[in-house]
Amino acid sequence: MMSGGTAPIGAKTNVTSSQQIQGENLNYVYLKAKFSEFPSNFSRVIVSVETHDQGWASVPGSESYFDLKIVDKNGTLLAEKSRIIENYSEKQFSKKTYTLNRNDQQLGSFMVGENMLQLIARSQYPGWQNHVKSGEIKFE
């Protein structure tokens, strides 16, 4: 852990992926970041993805989306925010961003140590598709 607002040797400021995924009934950990590997004095986490869904929808709510979870070192769920980013009737990739403040009442107290932040790409039902071209979790 860090002290005095300085980063540990080799501390990261972001984690990225250019892995392209797609699918129906998707429940895929697309990005993950262990808090101990990042500067402890961060004030916010910025999640960005380049994504789209199947390009059509018959009813509102039939979109693909992303969840943000915090799990402990054993994989036990500590906290989550659902549907932080959603796709709805989009045929082309577009970049979407979500900002999470460190003092968030739901997740803030879990943003420490060996706990891990996970960005989950989801598409809940048959016909719902999530296409992901790239993503980033940035600590500022």
TIVO-2410 file (N, C-alpha, C; in nm, 3 decimals):
# residues 140
REC num residu      c1      c2      c3 atome chaine
REC   1      M   0.083  -0.118   0.000     N      A
REC   1      M   0.000   0.000   0.000    CA      A
REC   1      M   0.087   0.124   0.000     C      A
REC   2      M   0.030   0.233  -0.044     N      A
REC   2      M   0.104   0.357  -0.053    CA      A
REC   2      M   0.082   0.440   0.070     C      A
REC   3      S   0.173   0.532   0.091     N      A
REC   3      S   0.154   0.630   0.197    CA      A
REC   3      S   0.194   0.766   0.143     C      A
REC   4      G   0.139   0.870   0.202     N      A
REC   4      G   0.176   1.005   0.164    CA      A
REC   4      G   0.140   1.044   0.021     C      A
REC   5      G   0.051   0.971  -0.043     N      A
REC   5      G   0.007   1.008  -0.176    CA      A
REC   5      G   0.105   0.974  -0.287     C      A
REC   6      T   0.204   0.893  -0.258     N      A
REC   6      T   0.297   0.853  -0.363    CA      A
REC   6      T   0.266   0.711  -0.407     C      A
REC   7      A   0.288   0.685  -0.532     N      A
REC   7      A   0.257   0.553  -0.587    CA      A
REC   7      A   0.368   0.454  -0.555     C      A
REC   8      P   0.333   0.327  -0.531     N      A
REC   8      P   0.436   0.226  -0.513    CA      A
REC   8      P   0.515   0.211  -0.643     C      A
REC   9      I   0.637   0.162  -0.633     N      A
REC   9      I   0.719   0.141  -0.751    CA      A
REC   9      I   0.644   0.050  -0.847     C      A
REC  10      G   0.635   0.092  -0.971     N      A
REC  10      G   0.566   0.013  -1.073    CA      A
REC  10      G   0.415   0.028  -1.072     C      A
REC  11      A   0.360   0.124  -0.995     N      A
REC  11      A   0.214   0.141  -0.989    CA      A
REC  11      A   0.159   0.179  -1.126     C      A
REC  12      K   0.045   0.125  -1.159     N      A
REC  12      K  -0.022   0.154  -1.285    CA      A
REC  12      K  -0.118   0.271  -1.266     C      A
REC  13      T  -0.159   0.331  -1.376     N      A
REC  13      T  -0.266   0.430  -1.370    CA      A
REC  13      T  -0.388   0.384  -1.449     C      A
REC  14      N  -0.371   0.278  -1.531     N      A
REC  14      N  -0.485   0.227  -1.605    CA      A
REC  14      N  -0.462   0.081  -1.643     C      A
REC  15      V  -0.569   0.018  -1.685     N      A
REC  15      V  -0.564  -0.116  -1.741    CA      A
REC  15      V  -0.651  -0.114  -1.867     C      A
REC  16      T  -0.600  -0.172  -1.977     N      A
REC  16      T  -0.671  -0.165  -2.103    CA      A
REC  16      T  -0.682  -0.303  -2.166     C      A
REC  17      S  -0.771  -0.313  -2.264     N      A
REC  17      S  -0.783  -0.435  -2.343    CA      A
REC  17      S  -0.827  -0.398  -2.483     C      A
REC  18      S  -0.769  -0.464  -2.581     N      A
REC  18      S  -0.816  -0.450  -2.719    CA      A
REC  18      S  -0.870  -0.584  -2.768     C      A
REC  19      Q  -0.901  -0.672  -2.672     N      A
REC  19      Q  -0.961  -0.801  -2.705    CA      A
REC  19      Q  -1.103  -0.777  -2.756     C      A
REC  20      Q  -1.133  -0.830  -2.873     N      A
REC  20      Q  -1.267  -0.814  -2.928    CA      A
REC  20      Q  -1.351  -0.935  -2.889     C      A
REC  21      I  -1.466  -0.907  -2.829     N      A
REC  21      I  -1.558  -1.014  -2.790    CA      A
REC  21      I  -1.697  -0.980  -2.841     C      A
REC  22      Q  -1.781  -1.082  -2.850     N      A
REC  22      Q  -1.921  -1.062  -2.883    CA      A
REC  22      Q  -1.998  -1.186  -2.842     C      A
REC  23      G  -2.126  -1.170  -2.820     N      A
REC  23      G  -2.206  -1.287  -2.789    CA      A
REC  23      G  -2.342  -1.256  -2.734     C      A
REC  24      E  -2.426  -1.359  -2.736     N      A
REC  24      E  -2.556  -1.356  -2.672    CA      A
REC  24      E  -2.542  -1.423  -2.537     C      A
REC  25      N  -2.631  -1.392  -2.443     N      A
REC  25      N  -2.625  -1.446  -2.307    CA      A
REC  25      N  -2.485  -1.428  -2.249     C      A
REC  26      L  -2.427  -1.313  -2.274     N      A
REC  26      L  -2.289  -1.285  -2.236    CA      A
REC  26      L  -2.281  -1.245  -2.089     C      A
REC  27      N  -2.183  -1.299  -2.020     N      A
REC  27      N  -2.153  -1.264  -1.881    CA      A
REC  27      N  -2.002  -1.280  -1.867     C      A
REC  28      Y  -1.928  -1.183  -1.920     N      A
REC  28      Y  -1.784  -1.197  -1.941    CA      A
REC  28      Y  -1.707  -1.088  -1.867     C      A
REC  29      V  -1.609  -1.128  -1.786     N      A
REC  29      V  -1.522  -1.031  -1.720    CA      A
REC  29      V  -1.428  -0.976  -1.826     C      A
REC  30      Y  -1.455  -0.855  -1.873     N      A
REC  30      Y  -1.377  -0.797  -1.981    CA      A
REC  30      Y  -1.249  -0.729  -1.931     C      A
REC  31      L  -1.258  -0.659  -1.820     N      A
REC  31      L  -1.142  -0.593  -1.760    CA      A
REC  31      L  -1.146  -0.614  -1.610     C      A
REC  32      K  -1.026  -0.621  -1.549     N      A
REC  32      K  -1.020  -0.630  -1.404    CA      A
REC  32      K  -0.895  -0.557  -1.356     C      A
REC  33      A  -0.905  -0.504  -1.234     N      A
REC  33      A  -0.796  -0.426  -1.176    CA      A
REC  33      A  -0.794  -0.446  -1.025     C      A
REC  34      K  -0.679  -0.489  -0.975     N      A
REC  34      K  -0.661  -0.504  -0.830    CA      A
REC  34      K  -0.620  -0.368  -0.773     C      A
REC  35      F  -0.691  -0.320  -0.673     N      A
REC  35      F  -0.668  -0.186  -0.620    CA      A
REC  35      F  -0.526  -0.165  -0.569     C      A
REC  36      S  -0.462  -0.268  -0.517     N      A
REC  36      S  -0.326  -0.254  -0.463    CA      A
REC  36      S  -0.222  -0.222  -0.570     C      A
REC  37      E  -0.256  -0.240  -0.697     N      A
REC  37      E  -0.163  -0.213  -0.806    CA      A
REC  37      E  -0.172  -0.071  -0.859     C      A
REC  38      F  -0.260   0.010  -0.801     N      A
REC  38      F  -0.282   0.146  -0.847    CA      A
REC  38      F  -0.257   0.245  -0.735     C      A
REC  39      P  -0.229   0.371  -0.769     N      A
REC  39      P  -0.206   0.471  -0.664    CA      A
REC  39      P  -0.325   0.478  -0.568     C      A
REC  40      S  -0.297   0.476  -0.438     N      A
REC  40      S  -0.407   0.476  -0.340    CA      A
REC  40      S  -0.474   0.611  -0.325     C      A
REC  41      N  -0.414   0.716  -0.382     N      A
REC  41      N  -0.473   0.849  -0.368    CA      A
REC  41      N  -0.564   0.885  -0.486     C      A
REC  42      F  -0.610   0.785  -0.563     N      A
REC  42      F  -0.701   0.816  -0.674    CA      A
REC  42      F  -0.832   0.871  -0.620     C      A
REC  43      S  -0.895   0.960  -0.696     N      A
REC  43      S  -1.023   1.018  -0.653    CA      A
REC  43      S  -1.140   0.968  -0.736     C      A
REC  44      R  -1.108   0.911  -0.853     N      A
REC  44      R  -1.216   0.858  -0.936    CA      A
REC  44      R  -1.161   0.749  -1.028     C      A
REC  45      V  -1.254   0.666  -1.074     N      A
REC  45      V  -1.225   0.560  -1.169    CA      A
REC  45      V  -1.308   0.589  -1.293     C      A
REC  46      I  -1.243   0.591  -1.408     N      A
REC  46      I  -1.312   0.618  -1.534    CA      A
REC  46      I  -1.309   0.491  -1.619     C      A
REC  47      V  -1.428   0.442  -1.653     N      A
REC  47      V  -1.442   0.322  -1.734    CA      A
REC  47      V  -1.485   0.366  -1.874     C      A
REC  48      S  -1.412   0.320  -1.976     N      A
REC  48      S  -1.446   0.351  -2.115    CA      A
REC  48      S  -1.450   0.222  -2.195     C      A
REC  49      V  -1.549   0.209  -2.281     N      A
REC  49      V  -1.557   0.093  -2.370    CA      A
REC  49      V  -1.601   0.140  -2.508     C      A
REC  50      E  -1.555   0.067  -2.609     N      A
REC  50      E  -1.603   0.087  -2.745    CA      A
REC  50      E  -1.690  -0.033  -2.776     C      A
REC  51      T  -1.821  -0.009  -2.793     N      A
REC  51      T  -1.918  -0.118  -2.793    CA      A
REC  51      T  -2.039  -0.088  -2.881     C      A
REC  52      H  -2.116  -0.192  -2.911     N      A
REC  52      H  -2.249  -0.176  -2.971    CA      A
REC  52      H  -2.327  -0.306  -2.947     C      A
REC  53      D  -2.458  -0.300  -2.969     N      A
REC  53      D  -2.541  -0.420  -2.952    CA      A
REC  53      D  -2.576  -0.478  -3.088     C      A
REC  54      Q  -2.685  -0.552  -3.096     N      A
REC  54      Q  -2.724  -0.620  -3.219    CA      A
REC  54      Q  -2.774  -0.525  -3.327     C      A
REC  55      G  -2.796  -0.400  -3.293     N      A
REC  55      G  -2.837  -0.301  -3.392    CA      A
REC  55      G  -2.987  -0.285  -3.408     C      A
REC  56      W  -3.064  -0.361  -3.337     N      A
REC  56      W  -3.209  -0.350  -3.340    CA      A
REC  56      W  -3.262  -0.391  -3.203     C      A
REC  57      A  -3.379  -0.347  -3.172     N      A
REC  57      A  -3.445  -0.388  -3.048    CA      A
REC  57      A  -3.595  -0.376  -3.069     C      A
REC  58      S  -3.669  -0.470  -3.014     N      A
REC  58      S  -3.814  -0.468  -3.031    CA      A
REC  58      S  -3.884  -0.394  -2.918     C      A
REC  59      V  -3.822  -0.389  -2.801     N      A
REC  59      V  -3.881  -0.319  -2.686    CA      A
REC  59      V  -3.771  -0.251  -2.607     C      A
REC  60      P  -3.802  -0.138  -2.543     N      A
REC  60      P  -3.702  -0.075  -2.457    CA      A
REC  60      P  -3.658  -0.174  -2.347     C      A
REC  61      G  -3.532  -0.169  -2.314     N      A
REC  61      G  -3.480  -0.259  -2.211    CA      A
REC  61      G  -3.419  -0.385  -2.269     C      A
REC  62      S  -3.423  -0.401  -2.401     N      A
REC  62      S  -3.363  -0.520  -2.462    CA      A
REC  62      S  -3.223  -0.490  -2.513     C      A
REC  63      E  -3.144  -0.431  -2.425     N      A
REC  63      E  -3.011  -0.390  -2.464    CA      A
REC  63      E  -2.903  -0.479  -2.402     C      A
REC  64      S  -2.784  -0.460  -2.451     N      A
REC  64      S  -2.668  -0.520  -2.384    CA      A
REC  64      S  -2.612  -0.411  -2.291     C      A
REC  65      Y  -2.531  -0.452  -2.195     N      A
REC  65      Y  -2.487  -0.355  -2.094    CA      A
REC  65      Y  -2.361  -0.404  -2.024     C      A
REC  66      F  -2.312  -0.321  -1.931     N      A
REC  66      F  -2.193  -0.351  -1.852    CA      A
REC  66      F  -2.224  -0.330  -1.705     C      A
REC  67      D  -2.176  -0.422  -1.624     N      A
REC  67      D  -2.185  -0.411  -1.478    CA      A
REC  67      D  -2.044  -0.386  -1.424     C      A
REC  68      L  -2.037  -0.322  -1.309     N      A
REC  68      L  -1.911  -0.299  -1.239    CA      A
REC  68      L  -1.922  -0.369  -1.105     C      A
REC  69      K  -1.827  -0.458  -1.076     N      A
REC  69      K  -1.830  -0.534  -0.952    CA      A
REC  69      K  -1.699  -0.518  -0.877     C      A
REC  70      I  -1.706  -0.530  -0.746     N      A
REC  70      I  -1.586  -0.542  -0.664    CA      A
REC  70      I  -1.594  -0.675  -0.591     C      A
REC  71      V  -1.489  -0.755  -0.608     N      A
REC  71      V  -1.482  -0.886  -0.543    CA      A
REC  71      V  -1.356  -0.891  -0.456     C      A
REC  72      D  -1.358  -0.977  -0.353     N      A
REC  72      D  -1.239  -0.993  -0.271    CA      A
REC  72      D  -1.144  -1.092  -0.337     C      A
REC  73      K  -1.032  -1.121  -0.271     N      A
REC  73      K  -0.930  -1.208  -0.332    CA      A
REC  73      K  -0.978  -1.350  -0.355     C      A
REC  74      N  -1.088  -1.390  -0.291     N      A
REC  74      N  -1.146  -1.523  -0.311    CA      A
REC  74      N  -1.257  -1.522  -0.416     C      A
REC  75      G  -1.286  -1.404  -0.474     N      A
REC  75      G  -1.390  -1.394  -0.575    CA      A
REC  75      G  -1.529  -1.368  -0.520     C      A
REC  76      T  -1.539  -1.345  -0.389     N      A
REC  76      T  -1.667  -1.318  -0.327    CA      A
REC  76      T  -1.713  -1.176  -0.360     C      A
REC  77      L  -1.835  -1.162  -0.408     N      A
REC  77      L  -1.890  -1.032  -0.444    CA      A
REC  77      L  -1.905  -0.945  -0.320     C      A
REC  78      L  -1.847  -0.824  -0.323     N      A
REC  78      L  -1.858  -0.728  -0.214    CA      A
REC  78      L  -1.960  -0.618  -0.245     C      A
REC  79      A  -1.960  -0.573  -0.371     N      A
REC  79      A  -2.050  -0.465  -0.412    CA      A
REC  79      A  -2.057  -0.462  -0.564     C      A
REC  80      E  -2.165  -0.403  -0.615     N      A
REC  80      E  -2.176  -0.390  -0.760    CA      A
REC  80      E  -2.267  -0.275  -0.798     C      A
REC  81      K  -2.246  -0.227  -0.920     N      A
REC  81      K  -2.334  -0.130  -0.986    CA      A
REC  81      K  -2.374  -0.194  -1.118     C      A
REC  82      S  -2.503  -0.204  -1.139     N      A
REC  82      S  -2.554  -0.268  -1.261    CA      A
REC  82      S  -2.581  -0.165  -1.369     C      A
REC  83      R  -2.564  -0.209  -1.492     N      A
REC  83      R  -2.598  -0.130  -1.610    CA      A
REC  83      R  -2.534   0.009  -1.609     C      A
REC  84      I  -2.404   0.013  -1.584     N      A
REC  84      I  -2.336   0.142  -1.582    CA      A
REC  84      I  -2.324   0.200  -1.723     C      A
REC  85      I  -2.319   0.112  -1.823     N      A
REC  85      I  -2.316   0.152  -1.964    CA      A
REC  85      I  -2.413   0.059  -2.038     C      A
REC  86      E  -2.497   0.117  -2.125     N      A
REC  86      E  -2.595   0.038  -2.199    CA      A
REC  86      E  -2.585   0.066  -2.348     C      A
REC  87      N  -2.619  -0.035  -2.428     N      A
REC  87      N  -2.634  -0.021  -2.572    CA      A
REC  87      N  -2.781  -0.040  -2.605     C      A
REC  88      Y  -2.830   0.038  -2.701     N      A
REC  88      Y  -2.969   0.020  -2.744    CA      A
REC  88      Y  -2.981   0.055  -2.892     C      A
REC  89      S  -3.007  -0.044  -2.974     N      A
REC  89      S  -3.027  -0.028  -3.119    CA      A
REC  89      S  -2.910   0.044  -3.185     C      A
REC  90      E  -2.790  -0.002  -3.158     N      A
REC  90      E  -2.671   0.060  -3.215    CA      A
REC  90      E  -2.596  -0.042  -3.299     C      A
REC  91      K  -2.579  -0.011  -3.428     N      A
REC  91      K  -2.512  -0.103  -3.520    CA      A
REC  91      K  -2.362  -0.078  -3.530     C      A
REC  92      Q  -2.318   0.042  -3.494     N      A
REC  92      Q  -2.178   0.080  -3.508    CA      A
REC  92      Q  -2.113   0.096  -3.370     C      A
REC  93      F  -1.984   0.069  -3.364     N      A
REC  93      F  -1.910   0.089  -3.240    CA      A
REC  93      F  -1.909   0.237  -3.203     C      A
REC  94      S  -1.927   0.264  -3.076     N      A
REC  94      S  -1.911   0.400  -3.023    CA      A
REC  94      S  -1.848   0.389  -2.885     C      A
REC  95      K  -1.775   0.493  -2.847     N      A
REC  95      K  -1.709   0.495  -2.718    CA      A
REC  95      K  -1.805   0.550  -2.614     C      A
REC  96      K  -1.814   0.478  -2.502     N      A
REC  96      K  -1.901   0.519  -2.392    CA      A
REC  96      K  -1.819   0.519  -2.264     C      A
REC  97      T  -1.851   0.612  -2.175     N      A
REC  97      T  -1.771   0.632  -2.054    CA      A
REC  97      T  -1.861   0.639  -1.931     C      A
REC  98      Y  -1.807   0.588  -1.821     N      A
REC  98      Y  -1.874   0.595  -1.692    CA      A
REC  98      Y  -1.769   0.636  -1.588     C      A
REC  99      T  -1.803   0.730  -1.501     N      A
REC  99      T  -1.711   0.776  -1.397    CA      A
REC  99      T  -1.767   0.737  -1.260     C      A
REC 100      L  -1.681   0.676  -1.181     N      A
REC 100      L  -1.713   0.635  -1.045    CA      A
REC 100      L  -1.625   0.713  -0.949     C      A
REC 101      N  -1.684   0.788  -0.859     N      A
REC 101      N  -1.607   0.864  -0.761    CA      A
REC 101      N  -1.564   0.776  -0.645     C      A
REC 102      R  -1.446   0.802  -0.593     N      A
REC 102      R  -1.389   0.724  -0.483    CA      A
REC 102      R  -1.480   0.724  -0.361     C      A
REC 103      N  -1.552   0.834  -0.339     N      A
REC 103      N  -1.639   0.845  -0.221    CA      A
REC 103      N  -1.780   0.793  -0.246     C      A
REC 104      D  -1.799   0.714  -0.352     N      A
REC 104      D  -1.929   0.654  -0.382    CA      A
REC 104      D  -1.976   0.573  -0.261     C      A
REC 105      Q  -2.100   0.598  -0.218     N      A
REC 105      Q  -2.152   0.533  -0.097    CA      A
REC 105      Q  -2.165   0.382  -0.112     C      A
REC 106      Q  -2.192   0.334  -0.233     N      A
REC 106      Q  -2.214   0.192  -0.255    CA      A
REC 106      Q  -2.083   0.114  -0.268     C      A
REC 107      L  -1.983   0.171  -0.335     N      A
REC 107      L  -1.860   0.097  -0.364    CA      A
REC 107      L  -1.735   0.150  -0.296     C      A
REC 108      G  -1.736   0.276  -0.255     N      A
REC 108      G  -1.616   0.343  -0.206    CA      A
REC 108      G  -1.536   0.270  -0.099     C      A
REC 109      S  -1.602   0.215  -0.001     N      A
REC 109      S  -1.530   0.150   0.110    CA      A
REC 109      S  -1.462   0.021   0.069     C      A
REC 110      F  -1.497  -0.034  -0.047     N      A
REC 110      F  -1.438  -0.160  -0.093    CA      A
REC 110      F  -1.321  -0.138  -0.190     C      A
REC 111      M  -1.290  -0.013  -0.223     N      A
REC 111      M  -1.185   0.018  -0.320    CA      A
REC 111      M  -1.048   0.021  -0.254     C      A
REC 112      V  -1.007  -0.093  -0.199     N      A
REC 112      V  -0.880  -0.099  -0.126    CA      A
REC 112      V  -0.812  -0.234  -0.146     C      A
REC 113      G  -0.681  -0.234  -0.122     N      A
REC 113      G  -0.601  -0.355  -0.109    CA      A
REC 113      G  -0.615  -0.456  -0.221     C      A
REC 114      E  -0.633  -0.581  -0.181     N      A
REC 114      E  -0.638  -0.692  -0.276    CA      A
REC 114      E  -0.774  -0.710  -0.342     C      A
REC 115      N  -0.872  -0.626  -0.305     N      A
REC 115      N  -1.002  -0.631  -0.371    CA      A
REC 115      N  -0.984  -0.596  -0.519     C      A
REC 116      M  -1.070  -0.653  -0.602     N      A
REC 116      M  -1.058  -0.635  -0.746    CA      A
REC 116      M  -1.183  -0.574  -0.806     C      A
REC 117      L  -1.163  -0.476  -0.892     N      A
REC 117      L  -1.269  -0.415  -0.970    CA      A
REC 117      L  -1.282  -0.493  -1.099     C      A
REC 118      Q  -1.405  -0.530  -1.136     N      A
REC 118      Q  -1.430  -0.606  -1.258    CA      A
REC 118      Q  -1.534  -0.534  -1.343     C      A
REC 119      L  -1.506  -0.524  -1.473     N      A
REC 119      L  -1.602  -0.473  -1.569    CA      A
REC 119      L  -1.658  -0.594  -1.643     C      A
REC 120      I  -1.788  -0.616  -1.630     N      A
REC 120      I  -1.854  -0.733  -1.685    CA      A
REC 120      I  -1.936  -0.693  -1.807     C      A
REC 121      A  -1.907  -0.753  -1.923     N      A
REC 121      A  -1.987  -0.732  -2.044    CA      A
REC 121      A  -2.105  -0.829  -2.038     C      A
REC 122      R  -2.227  -0.776  -2.055     N      A
REC 122      R  -2.347  -0.858  -2.038    CA      A
REC 122      R  -2.442  -0.844  -2.158     C      A
REC 123      S  -2.510  -0.951  -2.188     N      A
REC 123      S  -2.627  -0.951  -2.276    CA      A
REC 123      S  -2.713  -1.066  -2.225     C      A
REC 124      Q  -2.824  -1.031  -2.166     N      A
REC 124      Q  -2.895  -1.122  -2.078    CA      A
REC 124      Q  -2.975  -1.232  -2.146     C      A
REC 125      Y  -3.035  -1.205  -2.259     N      A
REC 125      Y  -3.126  -1.302  -2.320    CA      A
REC 125      Y  -3.086  -1.335  -2.463     C      A
REC 126      P  -3.137  -1.447  -2.517     N      A
REC 126      P  -3.111  -1.478  -2.658    CA      A
REC 126      P  -3.158  -1.362  -2.747     C      A
REC 127      G  -3.078  -1.328  -2.845     N      A
REC 127      G  -3.110  -1.216  -2.932    CA      A
REC 127      G  -3.040  -1.088  -2.891     C      A
REC 128      W  -3.012  -1.072  -2.761     N      A
REC 128      W  -2.937  -0.957  -2.714    CA      A
REC 128      W  -2.789  -0.987  -2.741     C      A
REC 129      Q  -2.722  -0.897  -2.806     N      A
REC 129      Q  -2.581  -0.916  -2.836    CA      A
REC 129      Q  -2.500  -0.800  -2.781     C      A
REC 130      N  -2.380  -0.829  -2.734     N      A
REC 130      N  -2.287  -0.726  -2.691    CA      A
REC 130      N  -2.158  -0.746  -2.769     C      A
REC 131      H  -2.119  -0.645  -2.842     N      A
REC 131      H  -1.995  -0.645  -2.918    CA      A
REC 131      H  -1.901  -0.545  -2.852     C      A
REC 132      V  -1.782  -0.588  -2.815     N      A
REC 132      V  -1.685  -0.501  -2.748    CA      A
REC 132      V  -1.556  -0.503  -2.829     C      A
REC 133      K  -1.509  -0.383  -2.864     N      A
REC 133      K  -1.387  -0.369  -2.943    CA      A
REC 133      K  -1.267  -0.336  -2.855     C      A
REC 134      S  -1.287  -0.254  -2.752     N      A
REC 134      S  -1.177  -0.216  -2.664    CA      A
REC 134      S  -1.234  -0.158  -2.535     C      A
REC 135      G  -1.147  -0.151  -2.433     N      A
REC 135      G  -1.189  -0.094  -2.307    CA      A
REC 135      G  -1.073  -0.048  -2.222     C      A
REC 136      E  -1.105   0.038  -2.125     N      A
REC 136      E  -1.004   0.091  -2.034    CA      A
REC 136      E  -1.066   0.122  -1.899     C      A
REC 137      I  -0.992   0.093  -1.793     N      A
REC 137      I  -1.025   0.140  -1.659    CA      A
REC 137      I  -0.908   0.229  -1.619     C      A
REC 138      K  -0.937   0.355  -1.589     N      A
REC 138      K  -0.833   0.453  -1.557    CA      A
REC 138      K  -0.854   0.506  -1.417     C      A
REC 139      F  -0.746   0.513  -1.341     N      A
REC 139      F  -0.750   0.566  -1.205    CA      A
REC 139      F  -0.689   0.707  -1.205     C      A
REC 140      E  -0.766   0.807  -1.161     N      A
REC 140      E  -0.718   0.945  -1.154    CA      A
REC 140      E  -0.728   0.998  -1.013     C      A
***
